Amino acid sequence: MSAEPRPPTASGLSLDGVGHDYLRDGRPVPALAPVSLDIPAGQFACVIGPSGSGKTTLVRAMAGLLRPSRGTVRVGGAPVTGPPTGLAMVHQEYGRSLFPWKTVRDNVDLALLNSGRGQRDRRAAVTEALHLVGLPDVERAYPWQLSGGMQQRVAIARAVVAQPRILLMDEPFAAVDAQTRADLEDLVRDLWHRLPLTVVFVTHDIDESVYLGQRVVVLGRPPAGVRADVPVPLPDRRDQVTTRAAVEFTDLRAELYGQIAAAKLG
């Protein structure tokens, strides 16, 4: 974290002193201490922190869904004043983000309705997105007919169908079982390799952050802001067995657990 203003990043995502207060009984209550951070284009960055550290507030500010009390978010060097073009977000509650009365195809197509693309082009894009997330045969199904993991794949397909430059993910796998979670982690890593994406992945799971990220940003409770910014020097290609058994993985895991434990103590 830096107290001095920094020049905007030419591409990717940057935050300069971004903080936020919520009002309680008419008084400001700090939810996110000022954060300054640069996330270069093409990077996979994970964000962790104890409960109350402002993880969701931070990602909502990045998405333009919340105007921070102070500081500036920039995407591609341009200040964010609302949801920016070229950015998509996947939420934790996939069941609430999909429309149960619409088919899988129609749910994914929602992201393209205002794109100006023709129906044939949109149809091809939706088909490709569903193939990318491993759901080529469910386009006529309804979300309620699918498992939780499959519903989250639909939500991811909708996020990537418009070819965003930045993908924000707010604890997207918290509500699925362990095996499904592992499969979805590998899916997101695969999409990141295939597509020109910058990924910001918020999670409460330390192991997940080490497995997925090139970098892990640790938030502390206000007024701490960014407590640590830890690079992840693991091989670019990872798998659930070999990577998690590596000494480097367990060392990083221990370091981050220590950071979280200290953050809880203030």
C-alpha positions in Angstrom: 0.0 0.0 0.0 1.3 3.5 -0.9 0.2 6.8 0.5 1.4 8.6 -2.7 -0.8 8.8 -5.8 0.5 6.5 -8.5 0.1 6.9 -12.3 -2.8 4.8 -13.7 -1.9 1.4 -15.2 -2.2 1.5 -19.0 -4.1 -1.8 -19.0 -5.5 -4.1 -16.3 -7.0 -2.7 -13.1 -5.7 -0.3 -10.5 -6.8 1.1 -7.2 -5.5 4.3 -5.7 -6.4 4.8 -2.0 -9.8 3.0 -2.4 -11.7 2.8 0.9 -15.3 2.7 2.0 -17.5 3.5 5.0 -21.0 2.4 5.6 -23.4 4.4 7.7 -24.7 3.0 10.9 -27.1 5.1 13.0 -25.9 8.1 10.9 -22.3 7.5 11.7 -19.6 6.2 9.3 -18.3 2.7 10.0 -15.1 1.7 8.2 -15.7 -1.3 5.9 -12.6 -1.1 3.8 -9.4 0.7 4.7 -7.7 2.6 1.9 -6.2 0.1 -0.6 -3.7 1.0 -3.4 -3.1 -1.9 -5.8 -2.1 -2.5 -9.4 -3.2 -5.7 -11.1 -1.5 -5.9 -14.6 -3.4 -7.1 -17.6 -3.4 -10.9 -17.8 -2.6 -11.5 -14.1 -4.5 -14.0 -11.9 -4.7 -12.3 -8.5 -6.4 -13.7 -5.4 -7.7 -11.7 -2.5 -8.1 -13.2 1.0 -8.7 -11.8 4.5 -10.6 -12.4 7.7 -14.3 -11.8 8.0 -14.9 -8.0 8.1 -11.8 -7.1 6.1 -13.8 -5.7 3.2 -13.2 -8.4 0.5 -16.7 -8.1 -1.0 -16.7 -4.3 -0.6 -13.4 -4.2 -2.5 -14.6 -6.4 -5.4 -17.9 -4.5 -5.7 -15.9 -1.2 -6.0 -13.8 -2.8 -8.7 -17.0 -3.8 -10.6 -18.4 -0.3 -10.4 -21.4 -1.6 -8.3 -20.4 0.5 -5.3 -18.9 4.0 -5.4 -16.1 4.0 -2.7 -16.1 6.7 -0.1 -12.6 7.7 -1.2 -10.0 6.8 -3.8 -10.2 5.8 -7.4 -10.6 2.5 -9.3 -9.3 2.5 -12.9 -9.9 -0.1 -15.6 -7.5 0.2 -18.5 -6.5 3.6 -17.1 -10.0 5.0 -17.1 -11.7 5.9 -13.8 -14.6 3.6 -12.9 -17.9 5.5 -12.2 -20.2 2.6 -12.9 -20.0 -1.0 -14.3 -17.3 -0.7 -17.0 -17.4 -2.3 -20.4 -15.0 -5.3 -20.7 -15.6 -6.4 -17.2 -17.7 -9.3 -15.9 -18.4 -10.7 -12.4 -19.3 -14.1 -11.0 -21.1 -14.2 -7.6 -21.2 -16.8 -4.9 -25.0 -17.2 -5.0 -25.3 -18.8 -8.5 -28.9 -19.8 -7.7 -29.9 -16.1 -7.4 -27.9 -14.9 -10.4 -29.6 -17.2 -12.9 -33.2 -16.8 -14.0 -35.0 -20.1 -13.3 -37.7 -19.5 -15.9 -35.1 -19.1 -18.7 -33.2 -21.9 -20.4 -29.4 -22.2 -20.0 -29.0 -20.8 -23.4 -31.2 -17.8 -22.7 -29.4 -17.2 -19.4 -26.0 -17.0 -21.1 -27.4 -14.9 -24.0 -28.5 -12.2 -21.5 -25.0 -10.9 -21.5 -25.2 -10.2 -25.2 -28.6 -8.6 -25.5 -27.3 -5.1 -25.6 -24.1 -5.9 -27.6 -25.4 -5.0 -31.0 -24.5 -8.4 -32.3 -26.9 -10.3 -34.6 -28.8 -13.3 -33.4 -26.7 -15.8 -35.4 -23.5 -14.4 -34.0 -24.9 -14.4 -30.5 -26.0 -18.0 -30.9 -22.6 -19.1 -32.0 -21.0 -17.2 -29.1 -23.3 -18.8 -26.5 -22.6 -22.3 -28.0 -18.8 -21.6 -27.7 -19.1 -20.4 -24.1 -21.0 -23.4 -23.1 -18.4 -25.7 -24.7 -15.7 -23.8 -22.9 -17.2 -24.5 -19.5 -17.9 -28.1 -20.3 -21.7 -27.9 -20.8 -22.3 -28.5 -24.5 -25.5 -30.5 -24.1 -27.6 -28.6 -21.6 -28.6 -25.4 -23.5 -32.3 -26.3 -23.4 -32.3 -27.2 -19.7 -33.4 -24.9 -17.0 -31.1 -24.0 -14.1 -33.3 -25.8 -11.5 -32.7 -29.0 -13.4 -28.9 -28.8 -12.9 -26.6 -29.4 -10.0 -25.1 -26.5 -8.1 -21.7 -27.0 -9.8 -23.4 -27.0 -13.3 -25.3 -23.9 -12.4 -22.1 -22.1 -11.5 -20.6 -23.2 -14.8 -23.6 -21.6 -16.5 -22.9 -18.4 -14.6 -19.2 -18.5 -15.7 -20.3 -19.1 -19.3 -22.5 -16.0 -19.1 -19.6 -14.0 -17.6 -17.1 -14.9 -20.4 -19.5 -15.0 -23.4 -19.0 -11.3 -24.1 -15.2 -11.7 -24.1 -14.4 -9.5 -21.1 -10.9 -8.3 -20.4 -11.4 -8.6 -16.6 -13.2 -11.3 -14.7 -14.1 -10.6 -11.0 -15.1 -13.6 -8.9 -16.5 -13.1 -5.4 -16.2 -16.4 -3.5 -17.8 -18.2 -6.4 -17.2 -21.8 -5.1 -18.1 -21.4 -1.5 -21.5 -23.1 -1.8 -20.4 -26.3 -3.6 -18.9 -29.6 -2.4 -15.1 -30.2 -2.3 -14.9 -32.3 -5.5 -17.0 -29.9 -7.5 -14.9 -27.0 -6.1 -11.7 -28.7 -7.3 -13.2 -29.2 -10.8 -14.4 -25.6 -10.9 -10.9 -24.3 -9.8 -9.4 -26.2 -12.7 -12.0 -24.9 -15.1 -11.2 -21.3 -14.1 -7.4 -21.9 -14.5 -8.1 -23.4 -17.9 -10.2 -20.4 -19.0 -7.5 -18.0 -17.8 -5.0 -19.9 -20.0 -7.3 -20.0 -23.0 -8.7 -16.5 -22.9 -7.1 -13.0 -22.6 -8.3 -12.5 -19.1 -7.3 -10.6 -16.0 -8.8 -12.5 -13.0 -9.4 -11.1 -9.5 -10.6 -14.0 -7.3 -11.9 -13.3 -3.8 -12.0 -16.3 -1.5 -11.9 -17.2 2.2 -10.1 -20.4 1.4 -6.3 -20.0 1.8 -5.5 -23.3 0.0 -7.6 -22.2 -3.0 -5.9 -18.8 -3.2 -2.4 -20.5 -3.4 -3.6 -23.1 -5.9 -5.2 -20.5 -8.3 -3.3 -17.3 -8.0 -0.1 -15.9 -9.3 -0.3 -13.5 -6.4 -2.3 -13.4 -3.1 -3.3 -10.1 -1.6 -4.1 -10.3 2.1 -6.5 -7.7 3.6 -6.6 -6.9 7.3 -9.5 -5.5 9.2 -9.8 -1.7 9.0 -7.7 0.4 9.4 -5.2 -2.2 8.2 -5.9 -2.2 4.5 -3.5 -4.5 2.5 -1.6 -6.5 5.1 0.5 -8.5 2.7 1.0 -9.0 -1.1 2.5 -12.4 -1.6 3.8 -13.7 -5.0 3.0 -17.4 -5.8 6.1 -18.9 -7.5 4.4 -22.1 -8.4 4.6 -23.6 -12.0 2.1 -22.1 -14.4 0.5 -25.5 -15.1 -1.0 -26.9 -11.9 -3.0 -30.0 -10.8 -4.9 -30.8 -7.7 -2.6 -33.6 -6.6 1.0 -32.6 -7.5 0.7 -28.9 -6.9 -0.9 -29.3 -3.5 1.7 -31.8 -2.4 4.6 -29.5 -3.3 6.8 -28.1 -0.6 6.4 -24.6 -2.1 2.6 -24.9 -1.8 2.7 -25.9 1.9 5.2 -23.2 2.7 3.0 -20.5 1.1 -0.1 -22.0 2.8 1.6 -21.7 6.2 2.8 -18.1 5.5 -0.7 -17.0 4.5 -2.3 -18.8 7.5 0.1 -16.8 9.7 -0.9 -13.6 8.0 -4.6 -14.3 8.5 -4.1 -15.3 12.1 -2.3 -12.0 12.8 -4.9 -10.0 10.9 -7.6 -11.5 13.2 -5.7 -10.1 16.2 -5.6 -6.7 14.6 
